[in-house]
Amino acid sequence: MADAQRAPARETARVIDRAQHKVSFAERLKAHLAIARLDHSIKNLFVLPGIIVPLSIYPNLMNARLAVTLVWAFIAITLVACSNYVINEVLDAPFDRLHPTKRDRPAARGLVSIPLAYVQWILMMVAGVAIGWTISKPFAVTALVLWLMGCAYNIKPLRTKDVPYLDVLTESVNNPLRMLLGWYAVAAWLVPPLSLLMCYWMIGCYFMALKRFSELKEIGDRGVAGAYRASFKRYTPESLLVSVVFYASTAMLFFGAFVIRYRIELLLGFPLVALVMAIYFKLAFKQGSAVQNPEKLYREPGLMLWFTATVVVMLMLLFVRLPWLENIFMPTLPVVQPTSVTVPVARVSQLRSDGRWAAGED
């Protein structure tokens, strides 16, 4: 039985090995660039909230030095993310050959040198983390965790991408990790709110679960789907949609917690957030939906229009204060006072332009 299960992998290896003998240097170079998926760098936009939120609190951090730091930060993040894509391409090649469109990927077609791909995987990670170390230690550690999550997602014995629900949760944790990278590039000394991180994680789960739903719906045959992705053996369209509702509800719970605690003005932008989520949900039902390939979402003008409007409005609301809104939502019931110790507000005035406390302070 075990030999029968390994037979497709052995056959795939033989096909790839035969193909590699016919690959020219130019084709191989192009293939190795392709498996890094630089076109997926659009996902680095998830870093932006981690940059913008601390700047909305401490605008004096905005300067030329920060601009240079952010350029290097995006280079580091791209290198680590591309490293994860490389190992994904290599290890998924036998399964991608069973997918109607992914079988055309370079590794699945045998255009990639597997030993060189492993070297590429490690070197890109080392370069990304090394650059991150020059930015801040928290940034470098977070970059390393992002890489390790890619390992857990793709490499056995964990290979969480084969486990239903865990695949969505572990892949989507890259969202808050990307936000942390942006945050630590700006203010490594500032602790990000847990509510915002949880919201960002659950939003990522919402997007990923809809991607799984769209893929399963597109393939149609559960047998074929299960051969391509092990988690599809246990997923159903109904179970995925139920999980989508859970993720969306949880995301909005933590979004509300963040808004009420830190930026009540963002409540005014919530209808736009809900609208974008609804449009995205509808897109998942389209044949050949861009939801399956988020880097192609720019081809959906309706989604892009409302997403842009949402970003603009939320940015404006982050940098304005509306006291009348706080008065509207003033507590009408007794409030339990927090027992935790907080940093005195007076210390904010002692923050230097480089984000450090003035001399003589802890």
C-alpha positions in Angstrom: 0.0 0.0 0.0 2.8 2.4 0.9 4.6 1.6 -2.4 1.4 2.4 -4.3 1.1 5.7 -2.6 4.8 6.6 -3.3 4.5 5.5 -7.0 3.1 8.9 -8.3 5.9 10.8 -6.5 8.5 8.5 -8.0 7.1 8.8 -11.5 6.9 12.6 -11.1 10.6 12.6 -10.0 11.5 10.6 -13.1 9.6 13.0 -15.4 11.3 16.0 -13.8 14.7 14.4 -14.0 14.2 13.7 -17.7 13.0 17.3 -18.3 16.0 18.8 -16.6 18.4 17.3 -19.1 16.7 19.3 -21.8 16.7 22.7 -20.1 18.9 25.4 -21.4 20.7 27.8 -19.0 18.4 30.7 -20.0 15.3 28.6 -19.3 16.6 27.4 -16.0 17.6 31.0 -14.9 14.1 32.2 -15.8 12.6 29.3 -13.9 14.5 30.0 -10.8 13.5 33.7 -10.9 9.9 32.6 -11.4 9.7 30.3 -8.4 10.6 33.2 -6.2 7.3 34.7 -7.3 8.3 38.3 -7.2 4.9 39.1 -8.7 3.5 38.1 -5.3 5.3 41.0 -3.7 2.0 42.9 -3.8 1.2 41.0 -0.6 3.8 43.1 1.1 1.0 45.8 1.2 -0.1 43.9 4.4 3.0 45.5 6.0 1.5 49.0 5.6 -0.9 49.1 8.6 2.1 48.2 10.8 3.8 51.3 9.5 0.9 53.7 9.5 -0.7 53.0 12.9 2.4 53.9 15.0 3.0 56.9 12.7 -0.5 58.1 13.4 0.4 58.0 17.1 3.9 59.5 16.8 4.0 61.5 13.6 7.4 62.9 14.6 8.9 59.6 13.6 8.4 60.5 10.0 11.8 61.6 8.5 14.3 60.8 5.7 16.0 58.2 7.9 12.8 56.3 8.3 12.2 56.3 4.6 15.6 54.6 4.0 14.8 52.1 6.7 11.5 51.2 5.1 13.1 50.6 1.8 15.5 48.1 3.4 12.7 46.6 5.4 10.7 45.9 2.2 13.7 44.3 0.6 14.2 42.1 3.6 10.6 41.1 3.8 10.5 40.3 0.0 13.6 38.1 0.3 12.1 36.1 3.2 8.7 35.8 1.5 10.4 34.7 -1.7 12.4 32.1 0.2 9.1 30.6 1.4 7.7 30.6 -2.2 10.8 28.7 -3.4 10.4 25.9 -1.0 6.7 25.8 -1.7 7.3 25.4 -5.4 9.9 22.6 -4.9 7.8 20.6 -2.4 4.5 21.1 -4.2 5.8 20.2 -7.7 4.4 16.6 -7.6 1.0 17.8 -6.5 0.9 20.8 -8.8 1.2 18.4 -11.7 -2.3 17.2 -10.8 -3.8 20.7 -10.9 -5.4 22.0 -14.1 -3.4 25.3 -14.1 -0.6 24.9 -11.6 0.9 22.0 -13.6 2.5 24.7 -15.8 4.6 26.1 -12.9 8.4 25.8 -13.5 9.1 23.2 -10.8 6.2 21.0 -11.9 7.4 21.1 -15.5 10.9 20.1 -14.4 12.6 23.3 -15.4 14.2 23.9 -11.9 17.3 22.4 -10.5 16.2 21.0 -7.2 19.6 21.2 -5.4 20.1 24.8 -6.6 16.5 25.6 -5.5 17.4 24.5 -2.0 20.5 26.8 -2.0 18.3 29.6 -3.3 15.8 29.0 -0.5 18.4 29.2 2.2 20.4 32.1 0.8 17.3 34.3 0.3 16.3 33.7 4.0 19.8 34.4 5.3 20.0 37.7 3.3 16.6 38.8 4.4 17.2 38.1 8.1 20.6 39.7 7.9 19.2 42.9 6.4 16.5 42.8 9.1 19.1 42.6 11.8 20.5 46.0 10.7 17.0 47.4 11.2 16.2 46.1 14.6 16.4 42.8 16.6 12.6 42.5 16.8 12.4 43.0 13.1 15.0 40.2 12.4 13.3 37.8 14.8 9.9 38.4 13.3 11.4 37.9 9.8 12.9 34.6 11.0 9.5 33.5 12.4 7.9 34.3 9.1 10.4 32.0 7.4 9.8 29.3 10.0 6.1 29.5 9.5 6.7 28.9 5.8 8.7 25.8 6.8 5.9 24.5 9.1 3.4 25.1 6.3 5.4 23.2 3.6 7.8 20.7 5.2 7.0 17.4 6.7 6.4 16.1 9.3 4.4 19.2 10.1 3.3 20.4 6.6 0.2 22.1 8.0 -1.1 22.9 4.5 -2.3 19.3 4.4 -4.4 19.6 7.6 -7.9 21.2 7.2 -8.4 24.5 9.1 -4.8 24.4 10.4 -3.7 25.1 6.8 -5.7 28.3 6.8 -4.7 29.3 10.3 -0.9 28.8 9.8 -0.8 30.4 6.4 -2.8 33.4 7.5 -0.6 34.1 10.5 1.7 35.6 8.0 -0.7 38.6 8.0 0.1 39.7 11.5 3.7 38.8 11.1 3.9 41.1 8.1 2.2 43.8 10.1 4.7 43.3 12.9 7.6 43.7 10.4 6.2 47.1 9.4 5.6 48.0 13.0 9.2 47.1 14.1 10.7 48.9 11.2 9.1 52.1 12.5 9.0 51.7 16.3 10.7 48.5 17.6 10.2 49.9 21.2 6.4 50.1 20.9 4.2 47.1 21.7 1.5 46.6 19.1 -2.1 46.0 20.3 -3.0 42.4 20.5 -6.5 43.2 19.3 -5.1 44.6 16.1 -2.9 41.6 15.5 -5.8 39.2 16.1 -8.1 41.2 13.8 -5.4 41.0 11.1 -4.9 37.3 11.6 -8.6 36.5 11.3 -9.0 38.8 8.2 -6.2 36.7 6.6 -8.1 33.5 7.6 -11.2 35.0 5.9 -9.4 35.6 2.7 -7.6 32.2 2.7 -10.8 30.2 3.5 -12.5 31.9 0.6 -9.5 31.0 -1.6 -9.8 27.4 -0.6 -13.6 27.5 -1.3 -13.0 28.9 -4.7 -10.4 26.4 -5.5 -12.5 23.5 -4.4 -15.5 24.8 -6.3 -13.4 25.3 -9.5 -11.9 21.8 -9.5 -15.3 20.3 -8.9 -14.2 16.7 -8.5 -13.3 16.1 -4.8 -11.1 13.1 -5.8 -9.0 15.2 -8.0 -9.0 18.0 -5.5 -7.9 15.7 -2.7 -5.0 14.3 -4.9 -3.8 17.9 -5.5 -4.3 19.1 -1.9 -4.7 16.7 1.0 -6.8 19.1 3.1 -9.5 19.0 0.3 -10.2 15.3 1.2 -12.0 16.6 4.3 -13.1 20.1 3.2 -16.6 20.6 1.7 -17.9 23.9 0.2 -20.3 24.1 3.1 -17.7 23.6 5.8 -15.5 26.2 4.2 -18.3 28.8 4.1 -19.1 28.1 7.7 -15.5 28.7 8.6 -15.6 31.9 6.6 -18.4 33.2 8.7 -16.4 32.3 11.9 -13.3 34.1 10.7 -15.2 37.2 9.6 -17.1 37.4 12.9 -13.9 37.0 14.9 -12.1 39.6 12.9 -14.8 42.2 13.4 -14.9 41.4 17.1 -11.2 42.2 17.5 -11.5 45.2 15.1 -14.2 46.6 17.3 -12.1 46.0 20.4 -9.2 47.9 18.8 -11.4 50.8 17.6 -13.2 51.3 20.9 -9.9 51.1 22.9 -7.7 53.2 20.6 -9.3 54.9 17.6 -13.1 55.3 17.9 -13.0 57.4 14.7 -12.5 54.2 12.7 -16.1 53.3 13.4 -17.1 55.6 10.6 -15.1 53.5 8.2 -16.6 50.2 9.2 -19.4 50.2 6.6 -16.7 50.4 3.9 -14.8 47.5 5.4 -17.9 45.4 5.5 -18.7 46.3 1.9 -15.2 45.3 0.7 -15.6 42.0 2.6 -19.0 41.4 1.0 -17.6 42.1 -2.6 -14.7 39.7 -1.9 -17.1 37.1 -0.7 -19.2 37.4 -3.9 -16.0 37.1 -6.1 -15.3 33.7 -4.6 -18.3 32.3 -6.5 -17.0 33.4 -9.9 -15.6 31.0 -12.4 -11.8 31.4 -12.5 -12.0 33.9 -9.6 -9.1 36.1 -8.8 -9.7 35.1 -5.2 -7.6 32.0 -6.0 -4.7 34.2 -7.0 -4.8 37.4 -4.8 -1.9 38.9 -6.8 -4.4 39.2 -9.7 -7.1 41.0 -7.7 -6.2 44.3 -9.4 -8.2 43.0 -12.4 -11.4 43.4 -10.4 -12.2 47.1 -10.9 -15.2 47.1 -8.5 -13.2 45.6 -5.7 -10.3 47.9 -6.3 -12.5 51.0 -6.3 -14.1 50.3 -3.0 -10.8 49.0 -1.5 -9.1 52.2 -2.4 -11.9 54.2 -1.0 -11.7 52.2 2.2 -8.0 52.7 2.6 -8.3 56.5 2.0 -11.1 56.9 4.5 -9.3 54.8 7.1 -6.1 56.7 6.7 -7.9 60.0 7.2 -9.7 58.7 10.3 -6.4 57.5 11.8 -5.0 61.1 11.7 -8.1 63.0 12.9 -9.8 63.3 16.3 -13.6 63.6 16.6 -14.5 64.3 20.3 -18.2 64.3 19.5 -18.0 60.7 18.4 -16.6 59.8 21.8 -19.5 61.6 23.5 -22.0 59.6 21.5 -20.4 56.4 22.7 -19.9 57.5 26.2 -20.5 54.6 28.6 -23.9 54.7 30.3 -23.2 51.8 32.6 -20.6 51.5 35.4 -17.2 50.8 34.0 -14.8 48.4 35.7 -11.5 50.2 36.1 -8.4 48.4 34.7 -5.9 47.1 37.2 -2.9 47.0 34.9 -0.1 49.5 35.1 0.2 51.9 32.1 3.0 54.2 30.9 2.3 57.8 32.0 1.1 60.0 29.2 3.6 62.6 30.3 6.4 60.4 29.0 5.2 60.9 25.4 6.7 64.4 25.5 10.1 62.9 26.2 10.1 60.8 23.0 13.0 61.8 20.7 12.6 62.1 17.0 14.4 58.8 16.4 11.8 57.0 18.5 13.9 56.6 21.7 13.3 58.0 25.2 15.3 61.1 26.1 18.4 60.7 28.2 17.8 60.0 31.9 14.7 58.0 31.1 14.3 54.2 31.6 
